[in-house]
Amino acid sequence: MALRNFKLFRGDKSGGQMENYQIEVDKGMVVLDVIHRIQAEQANDLAVRWNCKAGKCGSCSVEINGKPKLSCMTRMNEYSAEDTIYVRPIRTFPVIKDLVTDVSWNYEQNKRITPFTPDTKQKNKNGDYVMMQEDVDRIQEFRKCIECYLCQDVCHILRDHNKKDKFVGPRFMIRIASLDMHPLDTADRITSVKEDFGSGMCNITRCCTDVCPEDIQITDNAIIPLKERVVDKFYDPFLWLWRKFLKRNK
């Protein structure tokens, strides 16, 4: 066991401060283990959100030494024994208490997205849908998302500029991409991607990809393809001329 120094945010939406804790840390512990020990031994009223402790539920998202991470997957041996570990709630969303934030805004964004709309005509004679394996593989990556909202937290459009009324964030660009790239889906979401969900706000810094614990290539495989589809639909000069021609001949 070794004595380590921690600073945890304590407070609520009205304000708060970083408080010091010294705690014995065992070999093999992750940051969430230490937070639980502090909660059990020194701060019984400390609020922290967690569930699976296996990196699959996304509940324990915090900022550790300034970087958005899952506390259950961040090992103490990543830091030197002399380091003080600073743990704060994810900054993009309002604090409820201590390390717990209100992420309900994200669920409201999900409701705005047109759900999966399959083409029933593509069923075979047995009443089953048939897809090419390569089409399945393309969208399978997006299904790994655990909704930890670390990508939302690090997105400068949401975090620094607070443009939540303009941009849904990387997590929901993934959601839209998974639907729009589905070979059986028939809904047109590209107009909404441009006008309602703010694809043009993203300037492709790849910060969301960097913090994803599931290694989803958010920028390259979801956001950029959606941007390209917006360009194809609204800014392709040949399509623009074709639409003008059709209107003239109606």
C-alpha positions as CSV (number, residue, x, y, z in Angstrom):
1,M,0.0,0.0,0.0
2,A,1.1,3.6,-0.7
3,L,-0.3,6.9,0.5
4,R,-1.5,9.0,-2.5
5,N,-2.8,12.5,-2.8
6,F,-6.2,13.2,-4.4
7,K,-8.1,16.4,-5.1
8,L,-11.8,15.8,-5.8
9,F,-14.4,18.4,-6.8
10,R,-17.0,18.9,-4.1
11,G,-20.0,21.0,-4.8
12,D,-23.2,21.4,-6.9
13,K,-24.7,23.7,-9.5
14,S,-24.3,26.7,-7.3
15,G,-20.5,26.2,-7.0
16,G,-17.8,24.2,-5.3
17,Q,-14.1,23.6,-4.9
18,M,-11.4,21.0,-5.0
19,E,-10.8,19.2,-1.7
20,N,-7.7,17.4,-0.6
21,Y,-7.7,13.7,0.4
22,Q,-4.8,11.4,1.3
23,I,-5.7,7.7,0.9
24,E,-3.9,4.4,1.0
25,V,-3.8,2.9,-2.5
26,D,-3.3,-0.9,-3.2
27,K,-1.5,-2.3,-6.1
28,G,-3.7,-2.8,-9.2
29,M,-6.3,-0.2,-8.2
30,V,-8.1,2.0,-10.7
31,V,-9.2,5.6,-10.0
32,L,-12.8,4.5,-9.3
33,D,-11.5,2.1,-6.6
34,V,-9.7,4.9,-4.9
35,I,-12.8,7.2,-5.1
36,H,-14.9,4.4,-3.5
37,R,-12.3,4.1,-0.7
38,I,-12.4,7.9,-0.1
39,Q,-16.2,7.7,-0.1
40,A,-16.2,4.8,2.4
41,E,-13.5,6.1,4.7
42,Q,-13.4,9.9,4.5
43,A,-16.3,11.4,2.6
44,N,-19.5,9.4,3.0
45,D,-21.6,12.0,1.2
46,L,-19.4,12.1,-1.9
47,A,-21.6,11.7,-5.0
48,V,-20.1,9.6,-7.9
49,R,-21.9,7.8,-10.7
50,W,-20.9,4.3,-11.7
51,N,-22.4,0.9,-12.6
52,C,-20.5,-1.9,-14.3
53,K,-16.9,-1.1,-13.4
54,A,-15.9,-2.9,-16.6
55,G,-15.7,0.0,-19.1
56,K,-19.0,-1.0,-20.8
57,C,-21.7,1.2,-19.2
58,G,-20.1,4.6,-19.6
59,S,-21.4,5.8,-16.2
60,C,-18.2,6.7,-14.5
61,S,-17.0,9.4,-16.9
62,V,-15.0,12.2,-15.2
63,E,-12.0,14.4,-16.0
64,I,-8.8,13.0,-14.5
65,N,-5.9,15.5,-14.5
66,G,-7.7,17.5,-17.1
67,K,-8.5,14.6,-19.5
68,P,-11.9,13.1,-20.0
69,K,-11.7,9.4,-19.0
70,L,-13.6,6.4,-17.6
71,S,-12.5,6.2,-14.0
72,C,-13.0,2.5,-13.9
73,M,-10.5,2.0,-16.8
74,T,-7.8,4.4,-15.5
75,R,-5.2,2.6,-13.6
76,M,-3.3,4.3,-10.8
77,N,0.0,3.1,-12.2
78,E,-0.5,5.5,-15.1
79,Y,0.6,8.2,-12.7
80,S,3.8,8.6,-10.7
81,A,3.7,8.2,-7.0
82,E,4.4,11.9,-6.5
83,D,1.5,13.0,-8.7
84,T,-1.6,14.5,-7.2
85,I,-4.6,13.1,-9.0
86,Y,-7.2,15.7,-9.8
87,V,-10.8,14.4,-10.5
88,R,-13.5,16.7,-11.7
89,P,-16.9,16.1,-13.2
90,I,-17.2,16.3,-17.0
91,R,-17.3,20.0,-17.8
92,T,-19.7,20.2,-20.7
93,F,-22.8,19.4,-18.7
94,P,-24.2,21.0,-15.5
95,V,-23.1,19.5,-12.1
96,I,-25.7,17.9,-10.0
97,K,-23.4,17.1,-7.1
98,D,-19.7,16.5,-6.7
99,L,-18.6,14.2,-9.6
100,V,-22.2,13.6,-11.0
101,T,-23.4,15.7,-13.9
102,D,-26.8,16.1,-15.6
103,V,-26.5,14.5,-19.1
104,S,-30.2,14.5,-19.9
105,W,-29.6,16.9,-22.7
106,N,-28.1,14.0,-24.7
107,Y,-31.3,11.9,-24.4
108,E,-33.3,14.8,-25.8
109,Q,-31.1,15.0,-28.8
110,N,-31.6,11.3,-29.5
111,K,-35.4,11.8,-29.6
112,R,-34.9,14.3,-32.4
113,I,-33.4,11.8,-34.8
114,T,-35.7,9.9,-37.2
115,P,-35.6,6.3,-36.0
116,F,-34.7,3.3,-38.2
117,T,-37.2,3.1,-41.1
118,P,-36.7,-0.1,-43.0
119,D,-37.9,-0.8,-46.5
120,T,-40.3,-3.7,-46.1
121,K,-40.1,-4.4,-49.9
122,Q,-36.5,-5.7,-49.3
123,K,-37.8,-8.8,-47.4
124,N,-37.2,-12.1,-49.2
125,K,-39.9,-14.8,-49.7
126,N,-39.3,-16.0,-46.1
127,G,-40.1,-12.6,-44.7
128,D,-36.4,-11.9,-43.7
129,Y,-34.2,-9.0,-44.6
130,V,-31.0,-9.8,-46.5
131,M,-27.9,-7.6,-46.3
132,M,-24.3,-7.9,-47.6
133,Q,-21.8,-8.6,-44.9
134,E,-19.7,-5.6,-45.8
135,D,-22.7,-3.3,-45.2
136,V,-23.2,-4.9,-41.8
137,D,-19.6,-4.5,-40.9
138,R,-19.6,-0.8,-41.9
139,I,-22.2,0.2,-39.3
140,Q,-21.2,-2.4,-36.6
141,E,-18.4,-0.1,-35.3
142,F,-21.0,2.6,-34.3
143,R,-22.9,0.1,-32.2
144,K,-19.9,-0.2,-29.8
145,C,-20.8,3.2,-28.4
146,I,-21.4,3.0,-24.6
147,E,-22.7,6.5,-24.3
148,C,-20.0,7.6,-21.9
149,Y,-20.3,11.1,-23.4
150,L,-16.6,11.7,-23.3
151,C,-16.7,12.7,-26.9
152,Q,-19.4,15.2,-26.1
153,D,-17.4,16.5,-23.2
154,V,-14.3,17.1,-25.2
155,C,-16.1,18.6,-28.2
156,H,-15.1,22.3,-28.2
157,I,-18.4,23.3,-29.9
158,L,-20.3,22.1,-26.9
159,R,-17.7,22.5,-24.2
160,D,-16.1,25.9,-25.0
161,H,-18.7,27.6,-27.2
162,N,-21.8,26.1,-25.6
163,K,-23.5,25.7,-28.9
164,K,-25.9,23.0,-27.8
165,D,-28.7,24.7,-29.7
166,K,-26.7,24.4,-32.9
167,F,-24.8,21.0,-32.8
168,V,-25.9,17.6,-31.4
169,G,-22.3,16.5,-30.8
170,P,-20.1,13.6,-32.0
171,R,-22.2,10.9,-30.2
172,F,-25.3,11.7,-32.2
173,M,-23.4,12.1,-35.4
174,I,-22.5,8.5,-34.9
175,R,-26.1,7.6,-34.3
176,I,-27.2,9.4,-37.5
177,A,-24.4,7.7,-39.5
178,S,-25.4,4.3,-38.2
179,L,-28.9,4.9,-39.5
180,D,-28.0,6.7,-42.7
181,M,-25.5,4.0,-43.7
182,H,-27.8,1.2,-43.0
183,P,-28.6,-0.6,-46.3
184,L,-32.3,-1.2,-45.3
185,D,-33.1,2.3,-44.1
186,T,-35.2,4.6,-46.3
187,A,-35.4,7.8,-44.2
188,D,-33.6,11.0,-45.5
189,R,-31.8,12.6,-42.6
190,I,-29.2,14.6,-44.6
191,T,-31.3,17.7,-44.6
192,S,-31.6,17.5,-40.8
193,V,-27.9,16.8,-40.5
194,K,-27.2,20.2,-42.2
195,E,-30.0,22.3,-40.9
196,D,-30.9,20.9,-37.5
197,F,-28.0,18.9,-36.2
198,G,-25.2,21.3,-37.2
199,S,-22.7,19.1,-39.2
200,G,-21.1,22.3,-40.5
201,M,-20.1,23.4,-37.0
202,C,-17.6,20.6,-36.7
203,N,-14.1,21.5,-38.0
204,I,-12.7,18.0,-37.7
205,T,-10.2,18.4,-34.9
206,R,-10.6,14.6,-34.1
207,C,-10.6,15.3,-30.3
208,C,-13.7,13.2,-30.0
209,T,-12.0,10.2,-31.6
210,D,-8.9,10.6,-29.4
211,V,-10.9,10.2,-26.1
212,C,-13.3,7.4,-27.3
213,P,-12.7,4.3,-25.0
214,E,-14.1,2.0,-27.7
215,D,-11.7,3.3,-30.3
216,I,-14.6,4.3,-32.6
217,Q,-13.3,6.3,-35.6
218,I,-15.9,9.0,-35.0
219,T,-14.4,11.6,-37.2
220,D,-13.2,9.6,-40.2
221,N,-16.0,7.0,-40.4
222,A,-19.1,9.0,-39.2
223,I,-18.7,12.8,-39.3
224,I,-16.7,13.2,-42.5
225,P,-18.9,10.8,-44.5
226,L,-22.0,12.7,-43.3
227,K,-20.4,16.0,-44.3
228,E,-19.7,14.6,-47.7
229,R,-23.3,13.5,-48.1
230,V,-24.4,17.1,-47.2
231,V,-22.1,18.4,-49.9
232,D,-23.4,15.9,-52.4
233,K,-27.0,16.9,-51.8
234,F,-26.7,20.7,-51.4
235,Y,-23.5,21.9,-53.1
236,D,-22.9,19.5,-56.0
237,P,-23.0,21.9,-59.1
238,F,-24.3,19.1,-61.4
239,L,-27.2,18.2,-59.1
240,W,-28.0,21.9,-58.7
241,L,-28.2,22.4,-62.5
242,W,-30.3,19.2,-62.8
243,R,-32.8,20.4,-60.2
244,K,-33.0,23.8,-62.0
245,F,-33.6,22.0,-65.3
246,L,-36.4,19.8,-63.7
247,K,-38.1,22.9,-62.3
248,R,-38.1,24.6,-65.7
249,N,-39.7,21.7,-67.3
250,K,-42.5,21.1,-64.8
